[in-house]
Amino acid sequence: MEMKSAGNDTSLRLSDLTRFDGIVIQCHDNPDADALASGFALRWYLGRMGVQARFVYSGSHPITKSNLILMNENLGIGCEHVQNIEPAGLLITVDCQYGESNVTALPAAQVAVIDHHQVSGTLPAMSEVRSNYGSCSTVLYEMLRAEGIDINEDRNIATALYYGLMTDTADFTEISHPSDRDLRDIASFNKSFITLFRNSNLSIEELRIAGDALKNTIVNEERAYGIVEAGPCDSNILGIISDMFLEVDGVQSCIVYNILPAGVKFSVRSCVKEVKACELAAFLAEHLGGGGGHLVKAGGFLKRDLLVKAGVEYEKEAVSSFIASRMNEYFDSTTILYAGEYTPDLSEFGRYRKKMFAVGYVRAADFAEPGREVAIRTLEGDVDVTVTEDLFIILNVNGEIYPIRESKFARSYRVTDDPYVYPGEYPPNVIDNGNGERIPLLPFARSCVSVGGDGIYAKEITGRMKVFTVWDAEKYYLGRKGDFLAVRTDDPTDFYVIEKGIFAKTYERFEG
């Protein structure tokens, strides 16, 4: 079997799978809604292409959770519980990776993997793992889209993928990629089925787990955060506990976690603009797993093997101590700057100007009437802006996007007739906040060249920094050690963060 190392780029297309006979789709043991939805969508695609496939899961126990039984029955998923099978011509694991402990190794001549979890071993040559996606359902959605297939052609498929994403991101609170947001917004799902599934998701035992957890809360009054450990339960239970805990006076952010055999699952909440729940979750899981979500609701997972490798003994007291220390580090190591309150000491800054390079731009009035409230959907999240005649959107060298006024655009860029080619991973969209219409930006994009302009003042950031800009007083931009704090020379109130790699690529020292 041809293999490739962890971390290599993956580029499997669904059409690559249609040349095989004897296909078996397998989700992990004790499957969840995301695994069932992903395998269901994959088998649907293969059937459309005239290829028959069997959909199975293994392990000691059949599905017993009410919501999954209802999902299986009402959507016609038809996933079989097996202990073994005849060797498959091609075994495709979905929402898991062949050889890992949560999936029984069934026999096969060839193996393929479609997943969204972190890669920790060696992948087969046929694999598509997108670890920055919130669900495997999103991976299938994007792979189907790449084949020109609309999931809404079959309402059961759209419903399954929507529910798979919803459950794997704790009711969409842990969404971290724009493709997740696209699936959430685009899926034409059966509302009555979703209501049925989600209202069959909490057992009496899980209700008791939530009550017991809230009896043992830890509150750090100085930093206004709280910590709760819960017993083993689904991630939605952690979210319920988090929501309740955040209502406590004096608790502005909180983390609720449980210790599982494979790692620590956690849920994060925040009710203050100085703490983005998604960013706190990412900080807690840095180098140890994954975390993300929304501004006020997020979550993540700390992998057991990575915790142990980092020197954390995998037992209750050590894990609790580690989480508390990470929370303290988060609050104590961060500087916060507010536009209108911070006055930069320019003697600490160097003078820089942009190198000459090609980028793209969009005039906002070309895609929406002035006065419309829109959200620019980017990898960094949704950026809310009001369309005006002088609002431009820059599409920068790495695909990052930011707004700029026409007067500043004119001083910093020169329009060209060259065709524009977007360099980023995710083609940006704009969402009309009034009617929900999705408008692709690239059809409106044109090319321009940076011309240096008056330049900027900039200094290297030595720690974590949160910057509230003149563009948005409610959402900060995060700067890490090695990034740069930049101040426009023509407007010292306009300061922002530039990532270190982008800064090195696009700016040069300037003595002006």
DAHUMO-V367203 format. One record per helix or strand. SS is the DSSP state (H for helix, E for strand). FROM is the first residue (numbers start at 1). LEN is the number of residues. Records with the same first field share a line. If there is no record, write none. Layout:
# DAHUMO-V367203
SS: FROM-LEN / FROM-LEN
This chain:
# DAHUMO-V367203
E: 3-2 / 23-5 / 53-5 / 80-2 / 88-1 / 90-5 / 108-1 / 111-5 / 123-2 / 126-4 / 217-4 / 225-6 / 253-7 / 263-8 / 289-5 / 297-7 / 334-5 / 350-5 / 358-6 / 373-6 / 381-6 / 391-5 / 401-5 / 413-3 / 429-4 / 438-3 / 446-5 / 456-5 / 464-5 / 477-3 / 484-5 / 491-8 / 507-3
H: 14-6 / 33-16 / 66-10 / 136-11 / 151-3 / 155-14 / 178-9 / 191-8 / 204-10 / 235-12 / 277-9 / 304-6 / 316-17 / 346-3 / 364-3 / 406-7 / 442-3 / 500-7
